[in-house]
Amino acid sequence: MRGHLPKTLVIAVAVGLLVCLGCDDTGVGEAGDKSLQNSPSFDSRAIVVLGYLDHRQGLVATAKWPRVAFAIGDGTLLLTAAHCVVDFEGSSKQAVSTDIVVVSPYYGDVFDFDIVAIDKQADVAILRAPWRCHPAFALATEQELVAARNLLIAGRPQSGGRISEELRTELLPVSGVDESAPSRAINLDGTRLVAPGWSGSAMLLPGTNRVAGVLSQLGYRSVERGWFFHSSKSTAMGCSIRPIFSLLRQHGLETAALGRPADFEPIADSERAFSVAMTYFQGLFENDPAKYMAAAQELTRLRPRSVQAHLLVAIAAMAVKENPQTPTAEQFDLAESSYRRALEVDPNHAHTRASYSSLLLARGRNAEALVQCDGALATDPNNRLALSNRMMLIPSAERKATAERLVVIDPNNPLYWFHYGAALLSLGEMDAALNAAQRAVDLDPNGLFYGGLADVFVGLGRMDEAESCYERMTERCCCELCWYRYAGFLAEHREGRYAESLEALKRVQAKVSSGRVPQRDIDRLRLQLLEKTSPEEAEAFGRQLLQADPNDARCWWRLAGILRTLAKYPEAVDAAERAVQLDPNAPYQPRLASCLAKAGRLKEAEDTYDAILRFHPDRGRYWCWYAEFLLDYFPGRGNEVRLALEKAESTEDKRWAAPSDEVRQLRKRLDAIGTMNDAD
């Protein structure tokens, strides 16, 4: 297994129990042979620490326990166990921007690195670091490994729940080398100190300290001691130098791996800075905000030109584990200043820009957030956080390509299929939208994704199936967002069930403290329901909302409809005009035209319809409303009504398709008028 000791131990025969020495914090003993560590060919600074951090939507950052790696050749390449890094690029249900880093004791700083080659069968990975030179180990030959009687295991493992700054070593006898099982080709007997958390440590030839392999597993081998007595002997295992050389050749990395480091000078404060970086990660895993904030700020003092040091401050600033409420203005300001400093050092750092876009989005600075998203994607077109944030910042009709890219990057992520289905739905591509929404539900049938499928069924007019999906969504998730969407569906598409919608809205209100549904949206839905159940109460509530926010265009639009219902037509016109003025790009003009007609201002109403249809000739619903206007006020213009209804049925924009029942009713009215005219 990888990362943790198994909860249930299994009695093993022959080779015995195998445990990958992954990310556990099981205790480790004292350091091994000091004389070997202090030999001229041994530079402990070659052994580095790997870390994983990511930023997710909603200003959430996560981390994983650091792992061990070591530099080889000219110092630009690192070796570690494959299982130490394969989960760094795994699928996440949330959109993330990953930040995989290496902490160097030589530089006393934190850097990005790239995973350039992985052999999962041999459990070895090759990484590339961004520096020009670094202390490193040379590679041994297969012949040297076969001749070796002992190997030195050297690393900086986790120790008793703490991240080790100091080197840990153990010298062990070689019991055999068998390449038939590449990940455990080297077997070392009698381990006392090596434990989970050592994976990725170097297996070195004593004396020369050349790399013979990479440690990855811990096992137990049964040993006979007479007829009735058996005992087990612990063993440390790992890949040999053979698959390492093979992987280097496959990826054209031999020159760097067989080179030697360039001359390097001592780096000021490197030991102190490395210790501070380790303290940061330790504080992060101990959930000690004071510790990791102090460490991050000290690291920026020691390394003011380090992008990663400033990012560590940004993470610390937004960590709100002790305060579950919204981050304070001071937290936002500190995080933003840290992102800005990081971008001053490296304007093309994609992870910084993607993370910064989330902060700007949370602060409502959407235009700036979009700039940061585009900047991140210019450097890293596959940054999932930047792509997801961008979808929230661009018009729905433009989201298809972005959502499609996310699906290609991670085809097993239900969230991306959910967004892709929504984008297709907004374009009226109903069959493709249905397939995408169904795919999201198939991947994760436990909640909100049923809402995406329900939305498509609504678009297809399949209301019973839609309601069934909304019900499943609320049963399996029960969050306030699910109840809000269900309440909205009932309000829009289940006439006469407004009491149920209000009851669902009460469930939303009871959980609103989490912030998943803005209070403004709840108020708007309540206003919509009151319009159906009590227009007088709705008017009072609408004016109350507008007193608090007189620039809420949608609320003005809703109030116009309420006033129209109350036959207060001049006031309805004023409210509709205000809505259009505040947001001329929103579809508020049809209500203005309707209110003008009700107020007897027919010429202005028709001029408004003419303008609407000139700009949106592909919206069937608009043609349907225009036909109804003509039938109501100009019944003698039957040919124009007939033409309008033909266009209502033939337009291609499925998002604005005219309801077939409404078209059918209007045709009946037109036919009835024609019959009356014939009788006359």
Secondary structure, 3 states (H helix, E strand, C coil): CCCCCCCCCCCCCCCCCEEECCCCCCCCCCCCCHHHHCCCCCCHHHEEEEEEEEEECCCEEEEEEEEEEEEECCCCEEEECHHHCHHHHCCCCCCEEEEEEEEECCCCEEEECEEEEEECCCCEEEEECCCCCCCCECECCHHHHHHCCEEEEEECCEECCEECCCCEEEEEEEEEECCCCHHHCEEEECCCCCCCCCCCCEEECCCCCCEEEEEEEEEEEEEECCCCCEEEEEEEEEEEHHHHHHHHHHCCCHHHHHCCCCCCCCCCCHHHHHHHHHHHHHHHHCCCHHHHHHHHHHHHHHCCCCHHHHHHHHHHHHCCCCCCCCCCHHHHHHHHHHHHHHHHHCCCCHHHHHHHHHHHHHCCCHHHHHHHHHHHHHHCCCCHHHHHHHHHHCCHHHCHHHHHHHHHHCCCCHHHHHHHHHHHHHCCCHHHHHHHHHHHHHHCCCCCHHHHHHHHHHHCCCHHHHHHHHHHHHHHCCCHHHHHHHHHHHHHHCCCCHHHHHHHHHHHHHCHHHCCCCHHHHHHHHHHHHHHHCHHHHHHHHHHHHHHCCCCHHHHHHHHHHHHHCCCHHHHHHHHHHHHHHCCCCCCHHHHHHHHHHCCCHHHHHHHHHHHHHHCCCCHHHHHHHHHHHHHHCCCCHHHHHHHHHHHHHCCCHHHCCCHHHHHHHHHHHHHHHHHHHHC
